[in-house]
Amino acid sequence: MQQVRVIGALIVALMFGLVTTLGVGPAAADPLPVSYNFFAGIPGELSNPGGSLPGSNDWNCKPSPEHPRPVVLVHGTGGGAQTNWGTYVPLLVNNGYCVYALNYGTLPGVPWPLSAIGGLGRIENSAGELATFVDRVLTSTGAEKIDIVSHSQGTLMPTYWIKYLGGAGKVDKYISLAPLWNGTNVAAASELAAYSKAMGLNELQEQVVGSLCGACLQMSKGSDMIRMLQSDGILDPDITYTNIMTRFDELIVPYTSGKLIAANSTNIVVQDGCSQDFSEHAGLAGSRRAATFVLNALDPAHQKPVGCWFAAPFTGAS
């Protein structure tokens, strides 16, 4: 528990240290200021702990004919409804979408700021939280389906909901930043898991790692969860998938784990045609180039020109 307190203190210190580094786009161009920076949502969490970023989770929002489906943002491991989506909430709201974001997979009973750290529960439990949240969104907006914009673990977890918890038929577009459809072998995770199992240590490993991050082992390549999601095919034929990857991804190893080869799937690597984008795993959710690909995937009939901008590692900041 002492380690948890230390981690929490470090997170608070990191948050305060980053607040002053955020660049904000021209306010005159947008009703809400848009900062292309992965950490742009941290000030919102600091000023409104456990709340929602301005413009998101407006339960009175009604989708327009131009954008008839609400967008649900699904964060990654260690992320949250505010901390993961500082770029995307204002960007999507400014483009006329009803935008919703949940915190899932938080540790039970922990105080803030630890309560703001999501994606730590087991994938099947988080998928149940997503199911409840999406049903509320659909009821509130009157929409028949949602579009998903997701990051990291959030690119994988909704598939459990779609396949096993009644999510089929409720999603039109599924847009993933740093996806891991084939799991990840970061730090040789899959080999270590196999070795632990062979040595009879898998239960101990599950207790130690799983107590802090139930989803972490489930995301390793070849895990029981990955095999279950891949059984009978991981794609839903009625969903349009867009997978946005970065060659510099240090957590999805290899980064090509995010590719889905199918007629209803488009695969994008942000460095293709733009060597200035150095965004890695986290920074991809702050990259201006990646964000433009997301907007075009949500509204393919009104394509925006995709420029090439410098994007810094870790933040994606231009």
C-alpha positions in Angstrom: 0.0 0.0 0.0 3.0 2.3 0.7 4.0 1.9 -3.0 0.5 3.0 -4.1 0.8 6.1 -1.9 4.2 6.9 -3.4 2.9 6.4 -6.9 0.0 8.7 -6.1 2.3 11.4 -4.8 4.5 11.2 -7.9 1.4 11.4 -10.2 0.3 14.6 -8.4 3.7 16.1 -8.7 3.9 15.2 -12.4 0.4 16.7 -12.9 1.4 20.0 -11.4 4.7 20.1 -13.2 2.9 19.6 -16.6 0.1 22.1 -16.2 2.3 25.0 -17.3 3.7 23.2 -20.4 0.5 22.9 -22.3 0.2 24.8 -25.6 -3.3 26.0 -26.5 -4.5 26.5 -30.1 -6.0 29.8 -31.2 -9.2 30.4 -29.2 -10.6 32.5 -32.0 -10.8 29.5 -34.3 -12.6 27.1 -32.0 -15.4 27.6 -29.4 -13.3 25.4 -27.0 -9.5 25.7 -27.0 -7.8 22.6 -28.4 -4.3 21.7 -27.2 -2.6 18.9 -29.2 -0.9 17.4 -26.2 -1.6 14.1 -24.5 -1.5 15.8 -21.1 -3.9 18.5 -22.0 -6.7 17.0 -19.8 -4.7 17.0 -16.6 -5.6 20.6 -15.6 -9.3 19.6 -15.9 -8.8 16.7 -13.5 -6.9 18.9 -11.1 -9.6 21.6 -11.1 -12.5 19.1 -11.1 -11.5 15.8 -9.6 -13.5 12.9 -10.9 -15.5 15.2 -13.2 -15.8 15.7 -16.9 -14.0 17.9 -19.3 -16.0 20.9 -20.6 -18.3 19.8 -23.4 -18.2 16.1 -22.5 -20.9 14.0 -20.8 -23.6 16.5 -21.6 -26.7 14.3 -21.0 -28.9 16.9 -22.7 -26.9 16.8 -26.0 -28.8 15.6 -29.0 -26.9 14.4 -32.1 -27.3 16.5 -35.2 -28.3 15.1 -38.6 -24.7 15.7 -39.8 -23.3 13.6 -36.9 -26.1 11.3 -35.8 -24.0 9.1 -33.6 -22.5 10.1 -30.2 -18.8 9.5 -29.8 -17.7 7.4 -26.8 -14.1 7.9 -25.7 -12.5 4.8 -24.2 -9.2 5.5 -22.4 -6.1 3.3 -21.9 -4.4 1.7 -19.0 -3.6 4.3 -16.4 -5.8 6.9 -18.2 -9.1 8.4 -17.4 -12.1 10.3 -18.7 -10.3 13.6 -18.4 -6.6 12.8 -18.3 -6.6 10.8 -21.6 -8.8 13.0 -23.7 -7.7 16.7 -23.3 -7.2 16.9 -27.0 -10.2 15.0 -28.2 -13.1 16.3 -26.1 -12.8 20.0 -27.3 -11.8 18.9 -30.9 -14.8 16.6 -31.3 -17.2 19.1 -29.6 -16.0 21.8 -31.9 -16.7 19.6 -34.8 -20.3 19.1 -33.8 -20.3 15.8 -32.0 -22.0 14.7 -28.7 -19.0 13.4 -26.8 -19.0 11.0 -23.8 -16.1 9.6 -21.8 -16.1 7.2 -18.9 -13.6 6.1 -16.2 -13.4 2.4 -16.1 -11.3 -0.2 -14.3 -10.4 2.0 -11.3 -9.2 0.5 -8.1 -12.1 0.2 -5.6 -12.0 2.4 -2.5 -8.9 4.4 -3.3 -8.8 8.2 -2.8 -8.1 10.8 -5.5 -5.8 11.1 -7.4 -5.6 7.3 -7.5 -9.3 7.1 -8.2 -8.6 9.0 -11.5 -6.4 6.2 -12.7 -8.4 3.8 -14.8 -7.9 0.7 -16.9 -6.6 -1.4 -14.0 -9.4 -3.8 -13.6 -9.8 -7.1 -15.6 -11.0 -6.6 -19.1 -14.3 -8.5 -18.7 -15.2 -6.3 -15.7 -14.3 -3.1 -17.5 -16.4 -4.3 -20.5 -19.4 -4.5 -18.2 -18.8 -0.9 -17.1 -18.7 0.1 -20.7 -21.9 -1.7 -21.5 -23.7 0.2 -18.8 -22.3 3.5 -19.9 -23.1 3.0 -23.6 -26.7 2.1 -22.8 -27.0 5.3 -20.8 -25.6 7.3 -23.8 -28.0 5.7 -26.2 -31.0 6.2 -24.0 -30.0 9.9 -23.3 -29.3 10.8 -27.0 -31.9 8.6 -28.6 -29.2 7.3 -31.0 -29.3 3.8 -32.3 -25.5 3.4 -32.4 -22.3 5.0 -31.1 -18.9 5.6 -32.6 -15.9 4.6 -30.5 -12.6 6.5 -30.3 -10.2 4.6 -28.2 -6.6 4.4 -27.0 -4.3 1.6 -25.9 -6.3 -0.9 -23.8 -9.4 1.0 -24.7 -8.9 -0.3 -28.3 -9.2 -3.9 -27.1 -11.6 -3.9 -24.2 -14.8 -2.9 -26.1 -14.4 -6.0 -28.3 -15.3 -8.1 -25.2 -18.4 -6.0 -24.8 -19.3 -6.4 -28.5 -18.7 -10.1 -28.6 -20.0 -11.3 -25.2 -22.0 -8.6 -23.4 -24.6 -7.4 -26.0 -22.6 -4.7 -27.7 -23.0 -6.1 -31.2 -25.3 -3.8 -33.3 -24.5 -0.8 -31.1 -21.3 0.4 -32.8 -20.9 1.9 -36.3 -17.3 3.1 -36.4 -14.5 1.8 -34.1 -11.4 4.0 -34.2 -8.3 2.9 -32.4 -5.2 4.8 -31.4 -2.3 2.5 -30.6 -4.4 -0.7 -30.9 -3.2 -4.2 -29.8 -5.4 -6.7 -31.6 -2.8 -9.3 -31.4 -1.6 -8.4 -27.8 1.7 -7.0 -26.9 5.1 -8.5 -26.1 6.5 -5.5 -24.4 9.4 -6.4 -22.1 9.0 -10.0 -23.4 5.7 -10.2 -21.5 4.4 -13.2 -23.4 7.6 -15.2 -22.9 7.6 -14.3 -19.2 4.0 -15.4 -18.9 4.7 -18.7 -20.6 7.8 -19.3 -18.5 5.8 -18.6 -15.3 3.1 -21.0 -16.4 5.7 -23.7 -17.1 7.3 -23.2 -13.7 3.9 -23.3 -12.0 4.2 -19.7 -11.0 1.3 -18.3 -13.0 -1.0 -18.1 -9.9 1.6 -16.1 -8.0 2.2 -13.9 -11.0 -1.6 -13.3 -11.3 -1.8 -12.4 -7.6 1.2 -10.0 -7.7 0.5 -8.2 -11.0 -3.2 -8.8 -11.1 -3.8 -7.1 -7.8 -2.6 -3.8 -9.2 -3.5 -4.2 -12.9 -5.9 -7.0 -13.7 -5.8 -6.2 -17.4 -2.1 -6.1 -17.9 -1.4 -9.8 -18.2 -4.6 -10.2 -20.2 -3.1 -7.9 -22.9 0.1 -10.0 -23.4 0.4 -11.8 -26.7 -1.0 -15.3 -26.6 -2.9 -14.7 -23.3 -6.2 -16.5 -22.6 -8.0 -13.2 -23.2 -6.4 -12.5 -26.5 -7.2 -16.0 -27.7 -10.8 -15.7 -26.6 -11.3 -12.4 -28.4 -9.7 -13.8 -31.5 -11.8 -16.9 -31.6 -14.2 -16.8 -34.5 -12.5 -13.6 -35.6 -11.9 -10.5 -33.7 -13.8 -8.1 -36.1 -17.5 -7.6 -36.2 -18.6 -7.5 -39.9 -21.0 -4.7 -39.3 -18.4 -2.3 -37.8 -16.0 -0.1 -39.7 -12.5 -0.2 -38.1 -9.7 2.4 -38.3 -6.4 1.5 -36.7 -3.9 4.3 -36.2 -0.4 3.2 -35.2 3.0 4.7 -34.5 6.3 3.0 -35.4 7.7 4.4 -32.1 5.2 2.6 -29.9 7.2 1.4 -26.9 4.2 -0.4 -25.3 2.6 -2.2 -28.2 5.4 -4.5 -29.3 5.5 -4.9 -32.2 3.4 -1.9 -33.2 2.0 -4.0 -36.1 -0.1 -5.8 -33.6 -2.5 -3.1 -34.3 -3.1 -4.1 -37.9 -6.4 -5.7 -39.0 -6.5 -7.0 -42.5 -10.1 -7.0 -43.7 -12.4 -5.2 -46.1 -13.9 -3.3 -43.2 -10.6 -2.2 -41.7 -8.2 0.6 -42.5 -4.7 0.7 -41.1 -2.7 3.9 -40.8 0.8 4.5 -39.5 1.3 8.2 -38.7 4.9 8.2 -39.9 3.9 7.1 -43.4 4.3 10.3 -45.3 5.4 12.3 -42.3 8.8 11.7 -40.7 8.2 14.7 -38.3 5.7 12.8 -36.2 7.7 11.3 -33.3 4.7 10.5 -31.2 5.0 7.2 -29.4 2.3 5.3 -27.4 1.0 8.1 -25.2 1.8 11.0 -27.6 -0.2 9.4 -30.3 -3.4 10.5 -28.4 -2.1 14.1 -28.7 -0.7 14.1 -32.2 -2.4 16.6 -34.5 -1.9 14.3 -37.5 -3.5 11.4 -35.7 -6.4 13.6 -34.7 -7.0 14.5 -38.3 -7.1 10.9 -39.3 -9.7 10.3 -36.5 -11.9 13.2 -37.7 -11.8 11.8 -41.3 -12.6 8.3 -40.0 -15.6 9.6 -38.1 -16.9 11.6 -41.1 -15.4 10.1 -44.3 -17.8 12.1 -46.5 -16.1 15.4 -45.4 -12.4 14.7 -45.5 -10.0 17.2 -44.0 -6.5 17.6 -45.4 -4.0 15.6 -43.3 -1.0 17.7 -42.8 2.5 16.8 -41.5 3.3 18.5 -38.3 6.1 17.9 -35.8 4.9 15.8 -32.9 7.0 15.4 -29.8 7.5 12.0 -28.1 5.4 11.4 -24.9 3.1 14.4 -25.5 2.5 14.4 -29.2 2.7 18.2 -28.9 3.2 20.2 -32.0 
